[in-house]
Amino acid sequence: MAGVIAAAEPDILVLSGIDHDADLCTLSALADAVAEAGHEMPHHFALASNAGLTTGLDLDGDNRLGTPRDAQGYGRFAGAGGLAVLSRWPADRTGVVDFSTLLWSDLPGADPPPWPDPAVERVQRLSSTAHWVVPVALPAGPRLHLLTFRATPPVFDGPEDRNGRRNHDEIALWLRYLDGALEAPPPDSPFVILGGANLDPRDGEGRRGALAALLADPRVQDTEPASQGGAVAALRDGGVNSGHRSPPRLDTVDWSDEGGPGNLRVDYVLPSVDLAVADSGVLWPKSGGLARLSARASRHRLVWVDVGY
């Protein structure tokens, strides 16, 4: 992982799926490893997430308590698979907005499933991991607001489509935020929406309405970051990939092709329209040492966008 990050040389990086601990020891150790690999990112930011956070209720209606699916977000322990930010520049911690405690039922236009117990509605949060707005103080110009999140996969549920509905509404939160429909006002300076939506615009399972609206929203730019490696991998892997409709060069994850959804575009970096985009891509080489290193580091590939004022 550290070698992949160092090769990309990002100024700001959002990590998803990294376990959270109170003293950020894991994040600090990763930052040290990245520095040893040749790229300094001295500033770290992370808050506790909803993943693995116990509720004491039977959220999934299986008549058992304390299972990973009974947590606010799926997780075998508190902090499992959280979010974190590494940066060359400091976050303005006084300006951070954390939507992670927002109840699902309190999101305007929310579409939750029928609850197995009325008590669930009073405690079930929308964020399966987290939704943060993190202002970063750049060397010049206004602050850059990171709107970061990681949505639940829209699968692993039943006919009630609990996860499909939640995935949709986790993405929709950013639309409501930009509309000014939430308690915190939208950012007054440039922003980037970035994170794991766990949803492809055309392929795999899921409710695509909110994602389609976000990608088409005139307040953001979808530069469609691409790679040659993604196209090569889809052709090589075959299986379900052969029936996909989205261009494989846009894929950001290499999931199972037999019995799984295959390679999909599920990770996004969407700058606001007042940012000038110089270039973008997915770090997915066709072959070579970095390709092998990326494959070992994660099924997901690093998505990058080069922006300026």
C-alpha positions as CSV (number, residue, x, y, z in Angstrom):
1,M,0.0,0.0,0.0
2,A,2.7,2.5,1.0
3,G,4.5,1.9,-2.3
4,V,1.4,2.6,-4.4
5,I,0.7,5.8,-2.5
6,A,4.3,7.0,-2.9
7,A,4.2,6.2,-6.6
8,A,1.1,8.3,-7.0
9,E,2.6,11.3,-5.0
10,P,-0.8,12.7,-4.0
11,D,-1.1,16.0,-2.1
12,I,-4.3,14.9,-0.4
13,L,-5.4,11.2,0.0
14,V,-8.6,9.7,1.3
15,L,-8.3,6.1,2.5
16,S,-11.3,3.9,3.0
17,G,-11.3,0.5,4.7
18,I,-8.6,1.4,7.1
19,D,-9.2,0.3,10.7
20,H,-9.6,3.2,13.2
21,D,-8.0,3.4,16.6
22,A,-8.3,6.3,19.1
23,D,-4.6,7.4,18.9
24,L,-4.5,7.0,15.1
25,C,-1.5,4.6,15.5
26,T,-2.4,2.6,12.3
27,L,-2.7,5.8,10.3
28,S,0.5,7.2,11.6
29,A,2.3,3.9,10.9
30,L,1.0,4.0,7.3
31,A,2.1,7.7,6.9
32,D,5.6,6.7,8.1
33,A,5.8,3.8,5.6
34,V,4.7,6.2,2.8
35,A,7.5,8.6,3.9
36,E,10.0,5.8,3.9
37,A,8.9,5.0,0.4
38,G,9.7,8.5,-0.7
39,H,6.6,10.7,-0.3
40,E,5.9,12.8,2.8
41,M,2.3,13.3,3.9
42,P,2.8,14.7,7.5
43,H,-0.8,15.7,8.3
44,H,-3.4,13.0,9.3
45,F,-7.1,13.2,10.0
46,A,-9.6,10.6,11.1
47,L,-12.7,10.4,13.3
48,A,-14.4,7.4,14.7
49,S,-16.8,5.8,12.2
50,N,-20.1,4.0,12.4
51,A,-18.6,0.7,11.2
52,G,-18.8,-1.8,14.0
53,L,-20.5,0.6,16.4
54,T,-22.9,-1.4,18.5
55,T,-26.5,-0.5,18.8
56,G,-27.9,-3.1,21.2
57,L,-30.7,-3.8,18.8
58,D,-31.6,-6.4,16.1
59,L,-31.1,-4.1,13.1
60,D,-31.3,-6.9,10.5
61,G,-34.3,-8.7,12.0
62,D,-32.6,-12.1,12.3
63,N,-33.6,-12.4,16.0
64,R,-30.0,-12.2,17.2
65,L,-28.2,-9.4,18.9
66,G,-24.6,-8.2,18.6
67,T,-23.8,-9.5,15.2
68,P,-21.8,-7.4,12.7
69,R,-25.0,-6.5,10.9
70,D,-26.5,-5.1,14.1
71,A,-23.9,-2.4,14.3
72,Q,-24.5,1.1,12.9
73,G,-22.4,0.0,9.9
74,Y,-21.2,-3.5,9.2
75,G,-18.2,-4.3,11.3
76,R,-16.9,-7.0,13.5
77,F,-15.5,-4.5,15.9
78,A,-15.8,-0.7,16.5
79,G,-13.6,1.1,14.0
80,A,-13.4,-1.7,11.5
81,G,-12.9,-0.4,7.9
82,G,-13.1,3.3,8.6
83,L,-12.1,6.4,6.7
84,A,-8.9,8.6,7.0
85,V,-7.2,11.5,5.3
86,L,-3.5,11.9,4.7
87,S,-2.3,15.3,3.4
88,R,0.7,17.5,2.7
89,W,-1.3,20.3,4.3
90,P,-3.2,20.5,7.6
91,A,-7.0,20.1,8.0
92,D,-8.9,23.0,9.6
93,R,-10.3,20.9,12.4
94,T,-12.5,23.7,13.7
95,G,-14.4,23.7,10.4
96,V,-15.0,19.9,10.1
97,V,-18.6,18.8,9.7
98,D,-19.4,15.2,10.7
99,F,-22.7,13.9,9.3
100,S,-22.1,10.4,10.7
101,T,-24.6,10.8,13.5
102,L,-27.5,11.9,11.2
103,L,-30.4,9.4,11.5
104,W,-31.4,7.8,8.3
105,S,-35.0,8.9,8.8
106,D,-33.9,12.5,9.2
107,L,-32.4,12.8,5.7
108,P,-34.9,14.8,3.6
109,G,-36.4,12.4,1.0
110,A,-35.0,9.3,2.7
111,D,-36.3,5.9,1.6
112,P,-35.5,3.4,4.5
113,P,-37.0,-0.1,4.5
114,P,-39.7,-1.2,6.9
115,W,-38.0,-1.5,10.3
116,P,-38.1,-4.8,12.1
117,D,-38.7,-2.9,15.4
118,P,-39.9,0.7,15.8
119,A,-36.9,1.3,18.1
120,V,-34.6,0.8,15.1
121,E,-35.8,4.0,13.4
122,R,-34.8,6.0,16.4
123,V,-31.2,4.9,16.4
124,Q,-30.3,3.8,12.9
125,R,-27.8,6.3,11.4
126,L,-27.6,6.9,7.7
127,S,-23.8,6.6,7.4
128,S,-22.6,3.0,7.3
129,T,-19.0,4.3,7.7
130,A,-18.9,8.1,7.8
131,H,-19.7,11.3,5.9
132,W,-17.3,14.2,6.6
133,V,-16.7,17.7,5.3
134,V,-13.0,18.3,6.0
135,P,-11.6,21.8,5.1
136,V,-7.9,21.7,4.1
137,A,-5.7,24.8,4.4
138,L,-3.8,25.0,1.2
139,P,-0.6,27.1,0.8
140,A,-2.4,29.6,-1.4
141,G,-6.0,30.3,-2.2
142,P,-9.2,29.4,-0.3
143,R,-9.7,26.3,1.7
144,L,-10.5,23.1,-0.2
145,H,-13.4,21.2,1.3
146,L,-13.2,17.4,1.1
147,L,-16.7,15.8,1.1
148,T,-15.7,12.2,1.8
149,F,-17.6,9.1,2.5
150,R,-17.8,5.3,2.1
151,A,-21.3,3.9,1.3
152,T,-22.5,0.4,2.1
153,P,-22.5,-2.2,-0.8
154,P,-26.1,-2.3,-2.2
155,V,-26.1,-6.1,-1.7
156,F,-26.0,-8.7,1.1
157,D,-29.6,-8.1,2.2
158,G,-33.0,-9.5,1.4
159,P,-36.2,-8.5,-0.5
160,E,-36.5,-5.4,1.7
161,D,-33.4,-4.1,-0.1
162,R,-32.0,-2.5,3.1
163,N,-28.5,-2.0,1.8
164,G,-29.6,-1.0,-1.7
165,R,-31.8,1.8,-0.1
166,R,-29.1,2.8,2.3
167,N,-26.5,3.0,-0.5
168,H,-28.8,5.2,-2.5
169,D,-29.4,7.6,0.4
170,E,-25.8,7.7,1.5
171,I,-25.0,9.1,-2.0
172,A,-28.0,11.3,-1.9
173,L,-26.8,13.0,1.3
174,W,-24.3,15.0,-0.7
175,L,-27.0,16.3,-3.0
176,R,-29.1,17.4,0.0
177,Y,-26.0,19.0,1.5
178,L,-25.2,21.0,-1.6
179,D,-28.9,22.0,-1.8
180,G,-28.7,23.5,1.7
181,A,-31.3,21.0,3.0
182,L,-29.1,19.8,6.0
183,E,-28.4,21.6,9.2
184,A,-24.8,22.6,8.2
185,P,-24.6,25.1,5.3
186,P,-22.9,24.0,2.0
187,P,-19.2,25.0,1.5
188,D,-18.5,28.6,0.4
189,S,-15.3,27.7,-1.3
190,P,-14.1,24.9,-3.7
191,F,-14.8,21.3,-2.8
192,V,-14.2,17.8,-4.0
193,I,-16.6,14.9,-3.4
194,L,-14.4,11.8,-3.0
195,G,-14.8,8.3,-1.7
196,G,-16.3,4.9,-2.2
197,A,-19.9,4.8,-3.5
198,N,-19.8,1.0,-3.9
199,L,-22.0,1.6,-7.0
200,D,-21.3,1.6,-10.7
201,P,-23.3,3.9,-13.0
202,R,-24.5,1.1,-15.2
203,D,-23.4,-2.3,-14.1
204,G,-23.9,-4.5,-11.0
205,E,-26.7,-4.2,-8.5
206,G,-28.0,-1.1,-6.9
207,R,-30.4,1.9,-7.1
208,R,-28.7,4.3,-9.4
209,G,-30.9,7.4,-9.1
210,A,-28.8,9.4,-6.6
211,L,-25.5,8.5,-8.3
212,A,-26.8,9.5,-11.7
213,A,-28.0,12.8,-10.3
214,L,-24.7,13.4,-8.6
215,L,-22.6,12.7,-11.7
216,A,-24.9,15.0,-13.7
217,D,-25.1,17.8,-11.1
218,P,-23.9,21.1,-12.6
219,R,-22.1,21.9,-9.4
220,V,-19.5,19.1,-9.9
221,Q,-17.3,17.8,-12.7
222,D,-17.1,14.1,-13.6
223,T,-13.8,13.8,-15.5
224,E,-14.3,10.1,-15.9
225,P,-10.8,9.1,-14.6
226,A,-9.6,6.1,-16.7
227,S,-6.8,3.6,-17.1
228,Q,-5.4,1.3,-19.7
229,G,-5.0,-1.4,-17.1
230,G,-8.7,-1.5,-16.3
231,A,-9.6,-2.2,-20.0
232,V,-6.9,-4.9,-20.2
233,A,-8.1,-6.5,-17.0
234,A,-11.7,-6.7,-18.0
235,L,-10.8,-8.3,-21.3
236,R,-8.4,-10.8,-19.6
237,D,-10.7,-11.7,-16.8
238,G,-13.8,-12.2,-19.0
239,G,-16.8,-13.7,-17.2
240,V,-19.4,-11.2,-16.2
241,N,-17.2,-8.4,-17.5
242,S,-18.1,-9.3,-21.1
243,G,-21.6,-8.2,-20.5
244,H,-20.9,-4.9,-18.8
245,R,-22.1,-1.6,-20.3
246,S,-19.8,0.9,-18.7
247,P,-16.4,1.4,-20.4
248,P,-13.9,-0.9,-18.6
249,R,-11.3,1.8,-18.8
250,L,-13.3,3.6,-16.1
251,D,-13.3,0.6,-13.7
252,T,-11.8,1.2,-10.2
253,V,-12.1,-2.2,-8.6
254,D,-11.3,-5.8,-9.6
255,W,-13.9,-8.0,-8.0
256,S,-14.7,-11.6,-8.8
257,D,-15.7,-12.3,-12.3
258,E,-17.3,-15.7,-11.7
259,G,-20.2,-15.5,-9.2
260,G,-19.4,-11.8,-8.5
261,P,-20.1,-8.4,-10.1
262,G,-16.8,-8.3,-11.9
263,N,-14.7,-5.1,-12.4
264,L,-16.7,-1.9,-11.8
265,R,-16.4,1.8,-11.3
266,V,-17.3,2.4,-7.7
267,D,-14.8,5.0,-6.4
268,Y,-15.1,8.6,-7.3
269,V,-13.4,12.0,-7.2
270,L,-15.7,14.8,-8.3
271,P,-14.3,18.4,-8.1
272,S,-16.5,21.4,-7.9
273,V,-16.9,23.3,-11.2
274,D,-14.9,26.3,-9.9
275,L,-11.7,24.1,-9.8
276,A,-9.6,23.8,-13.0
277,V,-8.9,20.1,-13.8
278,A,-5.5,19.5,-15.4
279,D,-5.7,15.7,-15.6
280,S,-7.2,12.6,-14.0
281,G,-6.8,8.9,-14.1
282,V,-6.9,5.5,-12.3
283,L,-3.6,4.1,-11.1
284,W,-4.1,0.7,-12.9
285,P,-1.0,-0.1,-15.0
286,K,-1.3,-2.8,-17.7
287,S,1.7,-4.7,-16.4
288,G,5.0,-4.3,-14.5
289,G,6.0,-3.9,-10.9
290,L,3.5,-1.2,-10.1
291,A,0.7,-3.2,-11.5
292,R,1.6,-6.1,-9.3
293,L,2.1,-3.9,-6.3
294,S,-1.4,-2.3,-6.8
295,A,-3.0,-5.7,-7.1
296,R,-1.5,-6.9,-3.8
297,A,-2.4,-3.7,-2.0
298,S,-6.1,-3.8,-2.7
299,R,-8.8,-4.9,-5.1
300,H,-9.5,-1.2,-5.5
301,R,-7.3,1.1,-7.6
302,L,-6.3,4.6,-6.7
303,V,-8.4,7.3,-8.4
304,W,-6.7,10.7,-8.9
305,V,-7.6,14.1,-10.2
306,D,-5.1,17.0,-10.6
307,V,-6.9,20.2,-9.8
308,G,-6.0,23.9,-9.4
309,Y,-7.6,27.3,-8.9
